[in-house]
Amino acid sequence: MRLKNATYGQHRSTFTEAARRAQIIECTIETLAALGYAQTSLAHIAERAGINKGLISYYFTSKEELMRQVVTHIYTVGASEMSQTIEAVPRRPRDQLHAYIQSNLQFISGHPKEVRALGEIFLTMRRKSGELAFGPEDEEPVLHVLEQIFREGQATGEFRLFDARIMALNLRATIDKFSSLVGVGREVDLKSYIREMIELFGRATCKTQE
């Protein structure tokens, strides 16, 4: 009986800690979106969360670690939501490409607060060396997925021959532009943006240009 109670207590403690970490991350996102990176202090985050600043240091060793956990959290949520759209379509490269575009734009449009927070971190947070904390190398896994879709399409004959790397970079740049518009609060017609992007990269990749 004691062992069972101890196990229950451990699970409850773990659940409580996870909930507290999630609360701190959410309040950090809200603070970043409202105040920007430079003004986002642990004190401001604690005030928004209604907790003591020292409690944040218990869960995160530094502001930098907290910011990295924010990025990981947003990317994890994004990957989970987008995968539902991508996995629902056939495995044909063109269908996967369309679903990739649609799911990315839908997630961005539906999470303006998170988009602003990411923008603040990516454009401001720096390493001790002075370099930006998040650089081109951090985008490699995303680019790899796109390159794979493009190469599979070329292998099956759906896509024309082109440099998959360049096409992936251009697609990401177009999506990032959409992010910047959402991040600054611009009104964007999501359906039109999705339709035009699918049309644009459909024409860019097809074997016979109309």
C-alpha positions in Angstrom: 0.0 0.0 0.0 2.8 2.4 0.8 4.5 1.6 -2.5 1.3 2.3 -4.4 0.9 5.6 -2.6 4.5 6.6 -3.2 4.0 5.9 -6.9 0.9 7.9 -7.0 2.7 10.8 -5.3 5.5 10.6 -7.8 3.1 10.7 -10.8 1.2 13.6 -9.2 4.5 15.5 -8.7 5.6 14.8 -12.2 2.3 16.0 -13.6 2.4 19.1 -11.5 5.9 19.9 -12.7 5.0 19.3 -16.3 2.0 21.6 -15.9 4.1 24.3 -14.3 6.7 24.1 -17.1 4.0 24.4 -19.7 2.5 27.4 -17.9 5.9 29.2 -17.8 6.5 28.4 -21.5 3.0 29.8 -22.4 3.5 32.9 -20.4 6.9 33.4 -22.0 5.3 33.2 -25.5 2.7 35.8 -24.4 5.4 38.1 -23.0 7.6 37.8 -26.1 4.6 38.6 -28.3 3.6 41.6 -26.2 7.0 43.1 -25.2 9.6 41.7 -27.5 12.7 39.8 -26.7 14.7 42.6 -25.1 12.0 43.4 -22.6 11.1 39.8 -21.8 12.7 39.3 -18.5 12.1 36.5 -16.0 10.5 39.1 -13.8 7.9 40.0 -16.5 7.3 36.3 -17.2 6.8 35.5 -13.5 4.4 38.5 -13.1 2.3 37.3 -16.0 2.3 33.7 -14.6 1.5 34.9 -11.1 4.5 33.1 -9.6 7.8 34.0 -7.9 10.7 34.6 -10.3 12.8 32.1 -8.5 10.4 29.3 -9.5 11.3 29.9 -13.1 14.9 29.3 -12.3 14.0 26.1 -10.6 12.6 24.7 -14.0 14.9 26.5 -16.4 18.6 27.3 -15.7 18.6 30.6 -17.7 16.6 32.8 -20.0 18.4 31.3 -22.9 17.4 27.8 -22.0 13.8 28.9 -21.5 13.8 30.5 -25.0 15.2 27.3 -26.5 12.4 25.3 -24.8 9.9 27.8 -26.2 11.2 27.1 -29.7 11.1 23.4 -29.2 7.5 23.6 -27.8 6.2 25.6 -30.7 7.9 23.4 -33.3 6.6 20.3 -31.6 3.0 21.6 -31.5 3.4 22.7 -35.1 4.7 19.3 -36.3 1.8 17.6 -34.6 -0.9 19.8 -36.1 0.7 19.8 -39.6 1.2 16.1 -39.7 -2.5 15.5 -39.4 -3.1 17.3 -42.7 -0.1 15.8 -44.4 -0.8 12.2 -43.3 -4.4 12.5 -44.5 -3.5 12.8 -48.2 -2.1 10.2 -50.6 1.7 9.6 -50.6 2.0 11.1 -54.1 4.7 13.8 -54.0 2.4 16.5 -55.5 -0.3 15.8 -52.9 2.4 15.9 -50.2 3.7 19.2 -51.5 0.2 20.7 -51.5 -0.5 19.4 -48.0 2.8 20.7 -46.8 2.0 24.2 -48.0 -1.5 24.2 -46.7 -0.6 22.8 -43.2 2.2 25.3 -42.8 0.1 28.3 -43.7 -2.8 27.1 -41.6 -0.7 26.7 -38.5 1.0 30.1 -38.9 -2.4 31.8 -39.4 -3.9 30.1 -36.4 -0.9 30.9 -34.1 0.0 34.6 -34.5 1.2 34.8 -30.9 3.6 31.9 -31.3 4.8 33.3 -34.7 5.6 36.7 -33.1 7.5 34.9 -30.3 9.6 32.9 -32.7 10.4 36.0 -34.7 11.6 37.8 -31.6 13.8 34.9 -30.6 15.2 34.2 -34.1 16.0 37.8 -34.8 17.4 38.8 -31.4 18.7 36.0 -29.3 22.5 35.6 -29.7 25.2 33.3 -28.5 28.1 34.5 -26.3 30.2 34.8 -29.5 27.7 37.4 -30.8 26.3 35.2 -33.5 22.5 34.6 -33.7 21.5 31.7 -31.6 19.5 30.2 -34.4 21.2 30.1 -37.8 20.7 28.5 -41.2 21.8 25.1 -39.9 18.7 24.9 -37.7 16.5 24.9 -40.8 18.3 21.9 -42.4 15.8 19.3 -41.1 12.9 21.3 -42.6 14.7 21.7 -45.9 15.6 18.1 -46.0 11.9 17.1 -45.9 11.1 19.4 -48.8 14.1 18.2 -50.9 13.0 14.7 -50.4 9.4 15.5 -51.6 10.9 17.2 -54.7 13.3 14.4 -55.5 10.6 11.8 -55.1 8.4 13.8 -57.5 11.3 13.9 -60.0 11.9 10.2 -59.6 8.2 9.3 -60.3 8.0 11.8 -63.2 5.5 14.1 -61.6 8.0 17.0 -61.3 10.4 18.4 -63.9 14.1 18.3 -63.4 15.3 21.2 -61.2 17.6 21.9 -58.2 15.7 20.5 -55.3 17.7 22.6 -52.8 17.0 25.9 -54.6 13.3 25.0 -54.9 13.1 24.1 -51.1 14.8 27.4 -50.2 12.4 29.4 -52.3 9.3 27.6 -50.8 10.5 28.2 -47.3 11.2 31.8 -48.1 7.7 32.3 -49.3 6.3 30.6 -46.2 8.5 32.8 -44.0 7.2 35.9 -45.7 3.7 34.8 -44.8 5.0 34.4 -41.2 6.3 37.9 -41.1 3.0 39.3 -42.3 1.1 37.4 -39.6 3.7 38.3 -37.0 3.2 42.0 -37.5 -0.6 41.6 -37.4 -1.3 42.1 -41.1 -4.7 40.9 -42.3 -4.1 38.0 -44.8 -6.6 36.1 -46.8 -5.5 32.6 -45.8 -7.6 30.7 -48.5 -6.2 32.9 -51.2 -2.7 32.6 -50.0 -2.9 28.8 -49.9 -4.5 28.7 -53.3 -1.9 31.0 -54.9 1.1 29.2 -53.3 -0.1 25.8 -54.5 -0.6 27.3 -58.0 2.8 29.0 -57.9 4.8 25.9 -56.9 2.6 23.6 -58.9 3.6 25.5 -62.0 7.2 25.8 -60.9 7.5 22.0 -60.5 5.4 20.6 -63.3 7.0 19.1 -66.3 5.1 21.1 -68.9 4.6 24.8 -68.2 1.2 26.2 -69.2 
